[in-house]
């Protein structure tokens, strides 16, 4: 398939793997890129020297394009950006911050810049900042999220109407049917996180992957809205946070309750009760752990089949 996203990234399929903390290391990024999508290394959970190591290993594992996702709130972001420059990373996805801050630095070095947004206002700011593409992420998505609670299928057409840049849809998309729906609404491709979090190459703990496979409808929730909204699986940690919020706890109390490395405890170390189990609503549809290449193949084949079914349906006969 040739469109603005595949041309921009020089990839076969307009499928981008989300740069998820504690899941998206070099093995996952390389596997997705080798399968024809765009793999991303999630730098948000990495020390600078760890990112350096993952970049070197990813280059050795694939000759296809890959990128790095960097939350702009990262405390040592200057160090990460210097490593990005030194390692000649071709593509950077930024999130959780103002795109004006680092886009000029990256563009001056010939790097393709994509920024993640949760509302139309920030999409317009991205276009003004000179980014190359935008990810419109609805509140169905796992991990950190927007406060507006706009769903992906409401957000995508609004962003499409407001900006002319290549557009990726994210949040609640995990198969070819969702991909087709997102593209019908104006997206040029999709960014998928949760389904790749459960892949064999994901660096998440096996217990976390198995918990996702066993997740049912309604088991995730958007919480910690006073700090940084995050969608997680309901567990003992969630119940304490939820109770504190219902009591009217202030930000400092919630910050102390969150503590340090809560996501690492859940996702990377597999503590299913005390960890912050970040995952999207689409987790309720995931029922197996598969190689990333198989996931790409299944998504694409379902997309093509659904598209052909629609094109050949009786809807074409309606006058």
N, C-alpha and C positions, 0 to 999 in steps of 0.2 A: 504493500500500500504506500502510495506517495502522497503526502500532504504537507502542510506547513510544519508539523511537529517532526515527522520522520526526516524531512529535509533539513530542518534546523539542527537536529542532533545526529544526522547521518545514521539512522537506525532503520530496521526493517518494519517493526510494528510500533504504532503510537501508544505504547504501554510503558509507563515509567514506574519503577519500584520506589516506594516511599523510603526516605532516609530516616528510619526509625531508630531511636536510641536503644542500645543493648540488643538490637536485632540485625542491623544493617552493617555488617563488617565486609571485608574484602571478598570472602567466599560467596556471599549472597549477591553482591554487586557484580562480580565477575560472571556468575552463573546466569543472571538476568541478561547482562550484555551479550554473553555468548549465545543466548537463545534468541536474540534479535530485538530485545527491549532495551531500555536504558537503566542500568543499575546505578544506585547511589550509595555511597558510604555515609553513614549517619555520624557526623562528627560531634554531635551534641553531647555524647556520653564518653568522649575520648580526650585524654590528655594530648597535648601537641605531639609528643614523641610517639604516642599510640597511633595517631592519624598518619604520621610519617611512615610508620611500619605498614599500616594497611594500604597506603598508596603504593608503596614499593611492591607489595605482594599482589595487589590487584593488577598492576601493570604486567607482572610476570604471568598472571593467570588468564589474561584476555588481551587481544589486540583490537578489541572493539571499543567504541566510545563509552566512557562512564563518567560519573560526576560525584560531587560531594554536597551533602546538605549541611548547612551551618546555621543554627539559630543565632540571630544577631545579638541576643542577650548573653551569649557565652562570655564568661569573665576574661579569658585569655584570647579573645578573638583576634587581636593583632598577631599573635604567634601563629594561629591557624592560617590566617591570610598569607603570612610570609611563607608558610609551608606550601600552601596552594600555589603560590607564585613560583617557588623553587622547583616544585615537582611538575610544573606545567600542566596542572589540571585543566581540562578543556571546558568543563561545565560546572557551574556552582548554583545550587538552589539555596536561597536565603529565606528565612522566616523569622517571626517573632521580633520585629523591629522595623525601623524606617529604612526603606530600600535606598534612599538618597545617600545614606552614610557610606556604604561600601560599593555601590554599583559603579561609580566612576573609577575607583581603584581597579576593579576587576575588568571593566571594559577596556581600560587603557592597556591592559595586558592581553587583550584578545580573547578573554574568557566570556563564554555565553552565560548570561545571568537570568535566572528565573526566580520569581518571588511568590511566596504563598500568601494568599489573602482570604479573609472570611467575610468581606463586605465590598460593596461597589466603591465606596469612598477610597479605600486603600488600593483598589484596582486602578482607579484613576491616578492616584499618586504614583503607582508603579510605572504607568505609561509615561507620566511626566518625568520620572527619574531615569528613564531610558533603558529599562530592563528589556530583555528579548522575548520573554513569554511570562505568562501568569498561571498560577495554580489557584483555582477557585475551590476552596475546601468547605464543604458543608459540615454542620454540627454532628452528623452521623459518624464522623471520623473518630478514630481512636487518638489518644494522646492529647496534647494541648490544642485548644480549640477557640473559636470566636465566641464572644458574649452575645452576639445577636441571635444565635440559635436559628439561623437561616439554613434550611435544608439544601442539599446539593442541587436538587432538581428545581429549586426556586432561585438559588444563587447563580447558577450557570447562565441561564438566559438573561438575567439582569446584568451580569458582568459582560456578557457577549454584546449586549446592546450599548453598553457604556464605553467599551474600549475596542480597538481594532487589532490588538496583539494576538499572536497564537495563544490558545487557551487550553489548559488541562483541567479536567474535572476530577475532584477527589472527595472521598467521604461516602461510604455506603456502596462502593463499587467493588465487586469481587469476581465478576464473571462477564461473559461476552454479552449477555442481555443488558446488563447495567452499562457496559461500555457503549453499546448501540444507542441506548436511551440518552446517555450523556452527549453523544455526538449529534443526535437528532436535535438536541436543545442548543447546539452551538459550539460545543467543545471540539477541539481538534485532536484530542487524545485524552487518556486517563492516567492518573497517578493512583496506584494501589498499594496500600500498606498492609492491612490485616492479613490478607491471604498469603503474602510473602513472609509475614512474621511467623507463620506456621510451616514454612518450607523447611526441607531438610538442611539447607545451607544457612538458614537463620542462626545467629549466635545466641538466640534466646534459650533458656533452660528447657529441657524436655518436659518438665512438669508444667511449665507455663504453656507450652504448645498443646499438651494434652488437655489442659483446662480450657483452652480456646475451642478445641474440637468438641468438647462436651458442653459448651455454652449454649443456652437456650434463649429464645426471644425474651427481651426485657431484663436480661441480666447485666447490662451495662448502664451506666448513668453519667451524665455530665455533672461534675461537682467542683468544689473549690473555686466558685465563680468570683469570689472577692479577691483571690490571689491571681492565679492564671487558670482559667477553666480547663478541665481535663476530663476526658471520658475514660472510665475504668470499669472493670468488673466489680460487682458488689461482693465484698468480703468483710472480714472483721475490721480492717482499716477503714473501709468505706463507711461502715456503720457508725464508727466513732466520729468521723468527719461529718456525716449527715446529722448525727445527733447534736454535735456542737453548732452546726450552722442553724439548726432549728431552734437552738437556745439563744441565738443571736450573738454567737462568739465573734470577737473582733479579729482583725487581720493578724495581729501578733499571736493570738491564741491558736489560730489555724496554722500559722507558720510553724509554731512550735510542735503542733500535732503532726504536721507533715514531716518535720525533721529533715535529716540528710539522707541522700541516696535511697530514698524509698522506692523509686522505680527500679534501681539496680537490684534491690532486695527481692522484688517480685519477678521481674522479667529475666534477669541474668542469673540470680541465685535460686529462683524457684520457690520462694516463700509465698505460698498462695493465700495466706491469711493476713500477714503483716506487710506485705508488699503492695506497691501501687501497680496494679495489673492493667496497663494501658492497652486498650484494644477498641475497635470500632463496632458499631451495631451489626455490621455484616458478619461478625463472628458467629452469629446464630446459624448461618448457612454453611459454615465451613465444617466438614465432617471427616477430614483426613489430612495427614502430613505427607506432602509430595515434594519431589525435586522442583526447583524453581523453573527449570526448562519445561517440565511437564505442565506446570501452571500456565506459563506463557502460551504453550501449544493449545491447551484446553480453552483458554480465554479467546484466543484468536479464532479457533475453529468454531466455537459457539457464536462468536460475533458474525462471522461469515455466513453461517447457517441461518441465523435469525434474520440477517439482512436480506438474504436471498428469499426466505420465506415471505417476508413482508413485500418484497418486490413482485412476487408471483401470486400474491393473495388476491382474493376477490375485491379488496379495497380499490384496486386499480380500475374496477369496472363501475365504481360509483361515479355518477355524473354530477 
